[in-house]
Amino acid sequence: MNRPRKYRFSALPLREDSEKTLYEEREYGITHLPFEVELRLCNAIRRGDPDEIKEIADATLSRTISAGHLSDNELLQTKYWCVTVIATAIHYAILGGLDETDAYNLSDSYIRGIDAMKESDACIDYLRAKAFELVKAVNSAKNKLSVSPVIRQTLHYIHVHLHERITLEKLASQAGLSRDYFCELFLKETGATPHSYITGEKMKEAEKLLSEGRCAREVAYILSYSSQSHFTEVFKKHYGVTPTKYRQRQL
């Protein structure tokens, strides 16, 4: 016995004459989701507003969702619509302060998730859950919006090149500033020296890699530390335990 559909997701019936789309919309009384609703959703993501997301989702999913006609296959119809929503939402998340690299990686991950779905309802449930996840990510990144464009660009550079050895000279050169002025500006806008900020970001990544089961030697190599002993010294100073003991606690 087929389970009842949780959501009503409709597609206009396909006609050989694609120019008759407007006729079909008028005939069946179903049109695309109003632009103002899409805009509210995107701006809620940009602001990092979970309450607005919930209100829009509850109101929208309680009625028939239309996406025109994207496929003859019902599941593909839903998947294609979800992908278009993800692509648009990610752009607004970037405008809200989410790092571009993180945003596009999330987009790829979300699309892979949709691709793996076997039912239309599961696609919509997944999309709804990821909307809240995206809002949370935007809120976590909002503090970077308070810095100047040149420092924001520097933070992005550090984020992308975290596996490399990042020098003050390279950062200052990327920013187009002298080393001394760059350090002064970075400290003023972030409250941390470039060195302490980079170390903090590397330690966060080290935590993640160790939790995934990588050994201290491998993590030290990935994060471009000069030696495992140096990495261990920095990690222990930061967290109070050695990387090996931290890894053992996580596994």
Number of C-alpha atoms within 10 A of each C-alpha: 3 4 5 7 10 13 17 14 19 18 23 21 13 15 11 6 7 10 9 11 17 11 10 18 16 10 10 10 9 17 19 14 14 9 9 9 14 15 14 14 23 22 19 23 29 24 19 24 17 18 11 16 20 16 11 16 15 12 10 14 15 11 11 15 19 19 20 21 20 16 17 12 11 15 18 18 20 25 26 18 19 22 19 12 16 21 15 14 25 24 18 21 27 19 17 24 23 26 23 16 13 16 21 17 13 18 21 15 12 19 19 12 15 24 16 11 16 12 15 22 18 17 21 21 12 16 21 17 11 17 24 18 14 23 23 15 21 25 20 13 17 16 12 20 14 12 16 13 12 16 20 20 17 18 21 17 15 20 16 14 12 18 17 14 13 16 12 15 14 12 22 17 13 13 18 11 15 14 16 12 11 22 18 14 19 22 15 12 15 17 11 15 17 23 12 12 17 19 16 16 13 24 18 12 17 21 18 14 17 22 17 12 13 16 15 23 16 13 24 21 15 15 18 17 19 11 11 17 13 11 24 20 14 18 23 15 11 13 12 11 14 17 27 15 12 18 20 12 10 11 9
